[in-house]
Amino acid sequence: MRFRVTRNAIRELDEIFLYWAGRAGVKVADKLVDAIVEQFAFLGEFPNCGRSCGELGPGVRSFPAGKYLIYYRKGRSTIEILHIFHGARDQRSAFERG
């Protein structure tokens, strides 16, 4: 199954990169974002492996990527990557604001 990354998720990946590039350098930020993005293909192959998060929306699931959570929804032929948030954030309010 293929995956599609929403504008919100792209923006969040950019924010993650900029945050870590400023704190730990571009190389570290690049590796972190790459590790998160690698999980997208895994989710495309195993779309039901994430935890159901129906309280956030119909069909929404989450899957960990290090200290981050990837929120996605399974469609007919693709999964849609909705958001990527740090696990320490209030997930419900982050999802609603995102």
Steps between C-alpha positions, in 0.01 A plus 500: 500500500630846418504798733418867459634768733267790581613863504465503879733202534754656262492821701547303823797311354653835401446630854661187649798542267546869583471439873762223504728673250513796737560286808719214374600583143379427149641146493305396810182670375533329163541155658199555726269612220623214279422250779147637529442498123625139475202399712260629233593214264469251787150632575417467131584130523338442839226762533322331790804483728441838664283565802143604428432864591134523411454770764701732272302423187354215298763246401790690657789285624836582656840334477818586691814623327755551774364769732246610239158369407385472140126544454351350186181373340463200273321557171411259222837498328713739707563602854487868577764632739309763697734628773830438679517616863750454781370241745527742796245739351134496590402290199130589490557877504791472254283295264212746527729800437695328221 
